[in-house]
Amino acid sequence: MSDLGTRLKDARTAKGVSLNDIAADTKIAVPTLEALERSDFGKLPGGIFARAFVRAYAIAVGVEPEAAVNDFLAEYARWEKERERTAKRPEISADDREFVERQRRALRTVRTVLIVAAIAALGGLVYLIFLWREG
């Protein structure tokens, strides 16, 4: 079984209709129609627009529209899953890890200094209160 794009293109050519004719009929840009025929989902608009384009194209070439939309949704889901699977993850270099570790150590040092300063200030305050009560 061929993909939806191929079936739409085959139906269009069997009807003897050009992409420009379909574009004029459906008000869908030719590059979008070409992307549909190639099943190039990355070039299609998202959400409800893509489904509406598939439905309009299917009607224009005599393909059952609801079956075409369902096929599109299934193919799009597979395409999206494959795209996620093959998406390039950012590479974290040794320099990046070293930088992050230096930042963590610096943050720990700052926290330690602030805690020691707070304890010293509190100790000084207690000492001043002690001197004030004695005096």
N, C-alpha and C positions, 0 to 999 in steps of 0.2 A: 504494500500500500504506500503510495507516495504522500509526501507532506502536503499540507494545505496550500502553500504557495504554488507548488507545482500543479495541483489540481485546479486552482483558480486560473493560472496562466493557460493551462491546457483548455479549459472551458472558454476562455477569452479567444484564444486562437481558433478553436473549433467554430466559434461564432463569427470569426473574421472581423473582430473588433480590435482597434488599436488602443494603446494605453491612453492616448490623447482623447479618444472617444469616451472611454470610461471616466477619465478625469473630468470631462465636460459634463457627463451624465451625473456623476456623484459629487462633484465639487471637491474632490480629493486630489491633492497635488500629485503629479506624475512621479516624483521621487518617492513619495510614500507608497504609491501603488507598486513601484518597482521593488521597494523594500518588502512589501507584502509577498510578492511573487518569489522573492529570494528567501523568504522566512528570516529576514534580517531584523529580528525583533528589537535590536538596539537602536534602530533608526525610526521606530514607530513611536507615536505619542503614547503616553501611559493611560492606564485606567479605562474608563468608559469610551474614550475616543477611539482607541484601537479596536474595541469590539464593534463600535458603530461603523468604522471603516470596513472591517471584515464583512459585516452584515450588508452594507451598501454595495460593496464589490461583488459579493456572492449573488445578490439580487440582480445586479447589472449583467452578470454572465450566465445566469440561470442555474446557479448552484443553490441547494436548499440552505437558507441563511442560518437557521438555528443549529443545524449540524455543523456548518462552517464555523460558527462562533464557538461551539463546544470543542471542535477540533483545535481551533486557535488557542483556546484557554488551556487545553491539555499540552499542546506543543510549547506554549509560552511558559507553562510551569516547568516543563523539562528543561527548557532553555535557561530559565532563571536559576534552577538548581545546579545546572552544569556551570553557569557563569560564577555562581558562588563557590563551587568546588574548585574551579581553576583560577579564582581571583588571586592575584599576586599579593601575598602578605608583605608588609613592610619588613625589611631586613634590619635586625638590630645588631649593630656591630659591637665588637669588644670595647671600642672607644665610648659608644653610647652607654654600655653597661657600667663602665668605669666612671663616666660622668655622673650617672644616677647614684652610684655608690658614694662618690665624693659629696654629692648633695645631701644624701642621707646622713653621712658622718657630720657634715657641717650643721645640719639641723639638730642633730643630737647634741653637739657641742653648744650651740646657742641655747637650747633648752636647759642644759646642765648649768650654764653660766647664769641664766635667768633664775633658776631655782635657788642656786647658791646665793645670788644677790637678794632674792626675796627673803631667804632665811636670815641672812646677815642684817637686812633692814628690820625684819621683825625682832631679831635679837637686840639690835640697837634701840628700837622703840621700847622694848621691855626694860632694857637697862635704864633708859631715860625716865621711864615711869617709876622704876625702883628708886632712882636718885631724887626725883621730884617728891616722892612720898617720904623719903628719909630727911629731906631738907626742910 
